[in-house]
Amino acid sequence: DYNKESFLADDSLYHPELAHEPFGMAGDPIPYNIRNDNVISSLLLGCFILSLLAFAMSRSYIVHQVSNFFYIPRREDIKTPTANEMVALLFFAIQSCLLWALEYFFYVKAYVADTFIFKEEYMFIGLLFLIIFLYTILKYPLYTLVNYTFFLGENNGQWQYNMLLLSTIEGTLLYPAVLLQSYFEASPQNVLLYALFVLVLVKIFTFYKCYVIFFRKNELFLQIILYFCTLEIIP
């Protein structure tokens, strides 16, 4: 038959059942870009949607705490979060850990190395998130242990709630920077400076609330020195 006797009868391109070696040269792999990573994009989108839901659940508490943040708290002004508001604040704290992991990943990729020992970049991000998350959850019981050594239980509870509020503020301020560097190719140096600014700002707020809650009525300078040397300076 003519088809079997034609010039292309034995050409593997026309006969997929025949084994053949691929032609041409292997191209260079496309460099990793976080905006092309569906996993990270889905994660950031999920954080945005869940943040809206969490804020809707805790809006009254967050607005109350922020509006009274720089005032000297009175007993009647102290508000305890409900169960739903507590869940929302915990979510914001976890989201802050994720955003800090992404920021550190950007720093490593821009200033340390472009290749990693992991097969997927988000595995490295997951490891960073795990380290920061463990540091965060260990920090709260350490705060509680030290605070119950020096202060009353009412002040300790107020301090824990303010720490969760500061984590909420921290995550809210970091989220735009992560989006700008992920999808709009913002300068890594500018994003790094902004992240350091957020870190320093939150630390200033932390020291301020620490003074207002614990040391405003105390004039024991030695006690203040011991407390900060015990735990507050390093975290």
Secondary structure, 3 states (H helix, E strand, C coil): CHHHHCCCCCCCCCCCCCCCCCCCCCCCCCCCCHHHCHHHHHHHHHHHHHHHHHHHHHHHHHHHHHHCCCCCCCHHHCCCCCHHHHHHHHHHHHHHHHHHHHHHHHHHHHHCCCCCCCCCHHHHHHHHHHHHHHHHHHHHHHHHHHHHHHCCHHHHHHHHHHHHHHHHHHHHHHHHHHHHHHHCCCCHHHHHHHHHHHHHHHHHHHHHHHHHHHHCCCCCHHHHHHHHHHHHCCC
